[in-house]
């Protein structure tokens, strides 16, 4: 999978992109012909042992635990700072702006800062990001800090999450490969979804018990502990750049990385499949108005928000543990369609129990994201994985933020059940188009992923 950079040190797309876009990929370094891809035997490692094998890797254990701590810190940070601002200002708008600021840094910084994961040793990027976040987040908890100071520190404290996430995804491919990478990525994603559920159930209680200032201070401690775990448990590796290679500038890397993602039909389709979340996650953003329409309150809104995560935990486990690797790759298109399909019946005004069931079904099928995420990273040349991951992650944040913001604006004048139904129909239509595209490029992606297994098998 690792492809050398061109003489000018730019990140270049695979050779097959020079061909007509209507022709299937034929690069022998990454893709075998369609017949070979279909008839290729199972990867060298028994895919059924993926979970057991990956959890025995000590470096993965460290990255998994550090991720769980960082995820806990992220959730409590968002909740605690929102409560802190509301207590200080008694303004719903100020609290809403605070929540929006948790999305904005990743959208703004994603296309540029994610390239740091390919310029510097990835373990070092993780450590510096954690330490920086610990200092900035702790500053937010200082009593009496003015509102503008809270917002400035909040924005700055989330920016390091961009290179951290990109470096973690890229470094994980160096710790575990092939099917073990998919299993490890699924475990981390399932941990995030489970953590969201725990946060929805207990986050408010924690903030109420210890106060928002103390909760923010706790966040700073979680990032320090996360950094310590990575320092002790993950060995140092060199930068992805060749020794002594001055390499391109960060801006040039960003430009060339964008071309890499959008010129390669495999990567482009996988990225667009990820961005569909901006449509089928609309009910999450409208949880409170939906709860009001049903005559419920905070508990009803929490159930609506928790539905997709409950489904994702189950769907992610089933898809990555019980379905064969090649089959799950070919299921990405149909599952993407199914993720938006439950929203199309919202015009029937379903009761709360059915709403939660529909959202769980949506979350179960949306677990295709776990596989698409891993497939995307494995199909990118090794020295560009951090940047490519960051670009798509930034697009995902933008898609979700725009989708929720647009739905919230429309909810002022349009019934929420109509908005959700339209979002579902749009999601189904877009997913059908991407499913047709993916059916053409799926076998090439499978061959590229199998190659990473063979390189280390």
C-alpha positions in Angstrom: 0.0 0.0 0.0 2.8 2.4 0.8 3.5 4.5 -2.3 6.6 6.7 -2.6 6.2 10.4 -3.1 6.9 11.9 -6.5 10.2 13.7 -7.1 8.7 17.0 -6.1 7.6 15.5 -2.8 3.9 16.0 -3.4 1.3 13.4 -2.4 0.3 11.9 -5.7 -2.9 10.0 -6.5 -2.6 6.4 -7.6 -1.6 5.9 -11.2 -5.1 4.7 -12.3 -6.5 8.2 -11.7 -4.7 9.3 -14.9 -7.1 7.1 -16.8 -10.6 7.9 -17.9 -12.9 8.3 -14.9 -15.3 5.7 -16.4 -12.6 3.0 -16.5 -12.1 0.7 -13.5 -8.7 1.1 -11.6 -5.9 -1.0 -13.0 -2.9 0.0 -10.9 -1.1 -3.3 -10.2 0.5 -1.9 -7.1 -2.8 -1.4 -5.3 -5.6 -3.1 -7.3 -6.0 -6.5 -8.9 -8.6 -7.3 -11.6 -12.2 -7.8 -10.7 -12.0 -11.6 -11.0 -9.0 -11.9 -8.7 -10.7 -9.6 -6.1 -13.8 -11.7 -6.1 -12.0 -15.0 -6.0 -9.2 -14.0 -3.6 -9.2 -16.2 -0.4 -9.7 -14.8 3.0 -6.9 -12.7 4.4 -3.9 -14.4 6.0 -5.2 -13.6 9.4 -8.5 -15.3 10.3 -10.8 -12.4 10.4 -12.9 -14.0 13.2 -9.9 -13.6 15.5 -9.5 -9.9 14.7 -11.0 -8.7 18.0 -9.0 -11.1 20.1 -5.8 -10.4 18.3 -6.0 -6.7 18.4 -6.9 -6.4 22.1 -3.8 -8.4 23.0 -1.5 -5.8 21.3 -0.2 -3.6 24.1 0.2 -0.5 22.0 -3.4 -0.8 20.9 -4.5 -1.2 24.6 -2.7 2.1 25.4 -4.3 3.9 22.4 -7.7 2.5 23.3 -7.5 3.6 26.9 -6.2 7.0 25.9 -9.0 7.4 23.4 -11.6 6.5 26.0 -10.2 9.2 28.4 -10.1 11.8 25.7 -13.6 11.0 24.6 -14.8 11.3 28.1 -13.0 14.6 28.4 -14.5 15.9 25.1 -18.1 15.1 26.1 -17.8 16.6 29.6 -16.1 19.7 28.1 -18.9 20.3 25.7 -21.5 19.8 28.4 -19.8 21.6 31.3 -18.8 24.7 29.2 -22.3 25.1 27.9 -23.7 24.9 31.5 -21.0 27.3 32.6 -21.9 29.9 30.0 -25.6 29.6 30.6 -25.1 30.0 34.4 -23.0 33.1 33.7 -25.2 34.8 31.1 -28.7 33.2 31.5 -28.8 33.4 27.7 -29.9 30.5 25.5 -28.3 32.2 22.5 -24.9 32.4 24.3 -25.2 28.7 25.2 -26.0 27.9 21.6 -23.0 29.8 20.3 -20.9 27.9 22.8 -22.2 24.6 21.4 -21.5 25.7 17.8 -17.9 26.6 18.8 -17.3 22.9 19.5 -17.9 22.1 15.8 -16.2 25.2 14.2 -12.5 24.5 15.1 -12.6 21.1 13.4 -14.2 22.5 10.3 -11.7 25.4 10.1 -8.6 23.5 11.2 -9.2 20.1 9.7 -8.0 20.8 6.1 -4.7 22.3 7.4 -3.8 21.1 10.8 -4.4 17.4 10.0 -1.3 17.5 7.8 0.8 17.8 11.0 0.2 14.1 11.4 2.2 13.4 8.2 5.0 16.0 8.9 6.0 15.0 12.4 6.3 11.7 14.3 2.7 10.7 15.0 3.3 9.8 18.7 4.8 13.2 19.2 1.7 14.8 17.6 -0.5 12.9 20.1 1.5 14.0 23.1 1.7 17.6 22.2 -2.0 17.7 21.4 -2.9 16.2 24.7 -0.7 18.5 26.7 -1.9 21.6 24.8 -5.5 20.7 25.4 -4.9 20.0 29.1 -3.5 23.5 29.6 -6.1 25.3 27.5 -9.1 23.4 29.0 -7.9 24.0 32.5 -7.8 27.7 31.8 -11.5 27.6 30.9 -12.4 26.5 34.4 -10.8 29.6 36.1 -13.7 31.3 38.0 -14.7 34.7 36.8 -13.3 34.3 33.3 -15.3 36.7 30.9 -17.4 35.2 28.2 -15.1 36.2 25.4 -12.2 34.5 27.2 -14.2 31.3 27.6 -15.1 31.2 23.9 -11.5 32.0 22.9 -10.0 29.2 25.1 -12.8 26.8 24.0 -12.0 27.4 20.3 -8.3 27.1 20.9 -8.6 23.9 23.1 -10.5 22.0 20.4 -8.1 22.8 17.5 -5.5 20.3 18.8 -8.2 17.6 18.4 -7.7 17.8 14.6 -4.1 16.7 14.5 -4.7 14.3 17.4 -7.5 12.4 15.6 -5.6 12.3 12.3 -2.4 11.1 14.0 -4.3 8.5 16.0 -6.0 7.0 12.9 -2.7 7.0 10.9 -0.6 5.6 13.8 -3.1 2.8 14.4 -2.2 1.4 10.9 1.4 1.1 12.1 0.3 -0.7 15.3 -2.1 -3.1 13.7 -2.8 -3.9 10.0 -5.4 -5.4 7.7 -8.3 -7.0 9.4 -6.8 -6.3 12.8 -6.9 -2.6 11.9 -10.6 -2.8 11.0 -11.3 -4.6 14.3 -9.3 -2.0 16.3 -11.0 0.9 14.5 -14.4 -0.7 15.2 -13.5 -1.1 18.9 -12.6 2.6 19.2 -15.7 3.7 17.4 -17.9 1.4 19.5 -16.2 2.9 22.6 -17.1 6.4 21.4 -20.8 5.4 20.9 -20.9 3.7 24.3 -19.3 6.7 25.8 -21.9 9.0 24.3 -24.6 6.8 25.9 -22.9 7.0 29.3 -22.4 10.7 28.9 -26.1 11.3 28.1 -27.0 9.3 31.2 -24.5 10.6 33.6 -22.9 13.8 32.2 -25.5 16.1 33.6 -25.4 14.5 37.0 -21.6 14.9 37.2 -21.8 18.6 36.3 -24.6 19.1 38.8 -22.6 17.3 41.6 -19.2 19.0 41.2 -20.1 22.2 39.3 -19.2 23.2 35.8 -15.9 24.8 36.8 -14.7 21.7 38.5 -15.9 19.5 35.7 -13.9 21.6 33.2 -10.8 21.2 35.4 -11.4 17.4 35.4 -11.3 17.6 31.7 -7.8 19.0 31.8 -6.7 16.1 34.0 -8.1 13.5 31.6 -6.0 14.9 28.7 -2.9 14.8 30.8 -3.5 11.2 31.8 -4.2 10.3 28.2 -0.9 11.8 27.2 0.9 9.9 29.9 -0.7 6.6 28.8 0.5 7.2 25.2 4.0 8.2 26.4 4.4 5.0 28.4 2.4 2.6 26.2 3.2 3.6 22.6 6.7 3.4 21.2 8.3 6.2 19.3 8.4 5.9 15.5 10.0 8.2 12.9 8.1 10.8 10.9 6.4 9.5 7.8 8.7 11.7 5.7 12.0 10.2 4.6 15.1 11.0 6.7 16.5 14.3 5.7 13.6 15.1 3.3 12.6 18.8 3.7 9.3 17.9 2.2 6.6 20.2 0.9 5.1 22.9 3.0 1.9 22.3 5.0 -0.2 24.3 2.6 1.1 22.4 -0.4 0.5 19.1 1.4 -3.1 20.2 2.1 -3.7 21.0 -1.6 -2.1 17.8 -2.9 -3.9 15.8 -0.2 -7.3 17.2 -1.3 -6.5 16.2 -4.9 -5.5 12.7 -3.7 -8.8 12.2 -2.0 -11.1 13.6 -4.7 -9.3 12.2 -7.7 -9.3 8.6 -6.5 -12.8 7.3 -7.0 -12.5 4.8 -4.1 -11.5 7.5 -1.6 -14.0 10.0 -3.0 -16.9 7.6 -2.7 -15.9 6.5 0.8 -15.6 10.1 1.9 -19.0 11.0 0.5 -20.5 8.0 2.2 -19.2 9.4 5.5 -20.7 12.8 4.8 -24.2 11.3 4.5 -24.4 11.6 8.3 -25.3 15.3 7.7 -28.7 14.0 6.6 -29.6 11.0 8.7 -28.3 12.7 11.9 -30.9 15.6 11.6 -33.2 14.1 14.3 -30.3 14.3 16.8 -30.0 18.0 16.2 -33.8 18.5 16.5 -34.1 16.3 19.6 -35.5 19.1 21.8 -38.1 20.4 19.3 -39.1 16.8 18.6 -39.5 16.2 22.3 -41.7 19.3 22.6 -44.0 18.1 19.8 -44.4 14.8 21.7 -45.2 16.6 24.9 -42.0 15.4 26.5 -39.0 17.1 28.1 -35.3 16.5 28.7 -35.7 12.8 29.2 -37.5 12.4 25.9 -34.8 14.5 24.1 -32.1 12.3 25.7 -33.8 9.1 24.4 -34.0 10.6 20.9 -30.3 11.6 21.0 -29.4 8.2 22.4 -31.2 6.1 19.8 -28.6 6.2 17.0 -25.8 5.4 19.5 -27.6 2.4 20.9 -28.1 1.1 17.4 -24.5 1.9 16.4 -23.1 -0.2 19.3 -25.0 -3.2 18.2 -24.6 -2.7 14.4 -20.9 -2.0 14.7 -20.3 -5.2 16.6 -22.4 -7.4 14.3 -20.9 -5.9 11.1 -17.2 -6.2 12.1 -17.5 -9.4 14.2 -20.0 -11.6 12.4 -19.9 -10.6 8.8 -17.0 -11.6 6.5 -14.6 -8.8 5.4 -15.4 -8.9 1.7 -19.2 -9.1 2.3 -19.2 -6.2 4.7 -17.3 -4.1 2.1 -20.0 -4.9 -0.5 -22.7 -4.0 2.0 -21.6 -0.4 2.4 -23.9 1.0 -0.3 -27.1 -0.8 0.8 -26.4 0.0 4.4 -25.9 3.7 3.6 -29.4 3.7 1.9 -30.9 1.9 4.9 -29.4 4.5 7.3 -31.7 7.2 6.0 -34.7 5.0 5.2 -36.3 5.1 8.7 -36.5 8.9 8.6 -38.8 8.7 5.6 -41.8 7.5 7.7 -41.6 10.4 10.1 -44.6 12.1 8.4 -46.7 9.5 10.1 -46.0 11.1 13.5 -44.7 8.0 15.2 -44.9 7.7 19.0 -41.8 8.0 21.2 -41.2 4.2 21.4 -41.3 3.9 17.6 -39.1 7.0 17.2 -36.5 5.4 19.4 -36.8 2.1 17.5 -36.5 3.8 14.1 -33.4 5.7 15.3 -31.8 2.6 16.6 -32.4 0.9 13.2 -30.8 4.0 11.6 -27.9 3.8 13.9 -27.4 0.0 13.4 -27.2 0.5 9.6 -25.1 3.6 9.9 -22.5 1.5 11.5 -21.3 1.0 7.9 -19.3 4.2 8.9 -17.0 2.0 11.0 -16.0 -0.1 8.0 -15.9 2.9 5.5 -13.6 4.8 7.9 -11.2 1.9 8.2 -11.3 1.2 4.4 -10.6 4.8 3.6 -7.5 5.0 5.8 -6.1 1.7 4.5 -6.6 2.7 0.9 -4.6 6.0 1.4 -0.8 5.9 0.9 0.9 5.6 4.3 2.6 9.0 4.2 -0.7 10.8 3.5 -3.1 9.0 5.8 -3.2 11.6 8.5 -4.0 14.5 6.2 -6.5 12.5 4.1 -8.3 11.4 7.3 -8.4 14.9 8.6 -9.9 16.3 5.4 -12.7 13.8 5.4 -13.3 14.3 9.2 -13.5 18.0 8.7 -16.0 17.5 5.9 -18.0 15.2 8.2 -18.1 17.9 10.9 -19.2 20.5 8.3 -21.9 18.2 6.9 -23.3 17.5 10.4 -23.0 21.1 11.5 -24.7 22.5 8.3 -27.4 19.8 8.4 -28.3 20.5 12.0 -28.1 24.2 11.7 -30.2 24.3 8.5 -32.8 22.0 10.1 -32.9 24.2 13.2 -33.5 27.3 11.2 -36.3 25.6 9.2 -37.9 24.3 12.4 -38.9 27.9 13.2 -41.4 27.8 10.3 -41.7 24.2 9.2 -43.0 21.2 11.2 -40.2 19.1 12.5 -41.7 15.8 11.2 -41.6 17.3 7.7 -38.0 18.3 8.0 -37.0 14.9 9.2 -38.9 13.2 6.4 -37.3 15.4 3.7 -33.9 14.7 5.2 -34.6 11.0 5.0 -35.7 11.2 1.4 -32.6 13.2 0.4 -30.4 10.8 2.3 -31.9 7.8 0.4 -31.5 9.5 -3.0 -27.9 10.5 -2.3 -27.0 7.1 -0.9 -28.5 5.3 -3.9 -26.2 7.3 -6.2 -23.1 6.6 -4.0 -24.1 2.9 -3.8 -24.1 2.6 -7.6 -20.6 4.2 -7.7 -19.3 2.0 -4.9 -20.4 -1.1 -6.7 -17.9 -0.2 -9.4 -14.9 0.5 -7.1 -15.5 -1.9 -4.3 -13.4 -4.8 -5.6 -10.4 -2.5 -6.1 -10.7 -1.3 -2.5 -11.0 -4.9 -1.2 -7.8 -5.8 -3.1 -6.0 -2.7 -1.6 -7.0 -3.6 1.9 -6.0 -7.3 1.4 -2.6 -6.1 0.3 -2.0 -4.4 3.7 -2.8 -7.8 5.3 -0.3 -9.6 3.0 2.4 -7.0 3.7 2.4 -7.8 7.4 0.9 -11.3 7.4 
